Amino acid sequence: MKNIRTYKPEKYAGPDYEEVEPNIYKTHYTMSESENSLSLKGISDEDKAEMLRNMNGWKQGEGNCEENLYVLIYEGKKYYREMDENESDFDVIYENMNQELQEVYVTSIVFEPEPDYGENAPSEAQISQYPLEDILDEFYCEVFDFYEKENESDANNSYVEFASDDIEYIRKLLSIIGKHVYNKEDGEYIKLVIE
């Protein structure tokens, strides 16, 4: 990996992301019992339902379970309403009984892959497992988004988003910006080099 730079995708300008430090964003994701199911229950507090109905920020859901619903994140929780062109003041607001929103910090980078160090060619849409896997281990992070569209359309660069529930790990991860990162054999072991 060379020429490592920060990347700011369009989604970071949306309501689901809050920039808490330069190039570090806070967002939420759902830890549900099943990624392919929702257990919706109507909100019985009519005052709260009315307040949520009138809020801006409702957007069409994504994925198999949410694509036919509008979704709103409010105070760290996801709320749902049916997509109906004839919306009335009496439509039901739902919450997912399987949800537990987790706060997470994210940052994204763009870099030039180096086939000479065992990485995929820049024109390939896939990002090489190494040194990416070693970066995840070194900085206690996980990949949150592989930016498939960007990686397929850019023949020179690769894009990846990292996440951690601890902002300190994301701060440390950003220390690779402007550096050269690669794997090097060191006796019987492979060593992650950041220079």
Disulfide bonds with the S-S distance in Angstrom:
none
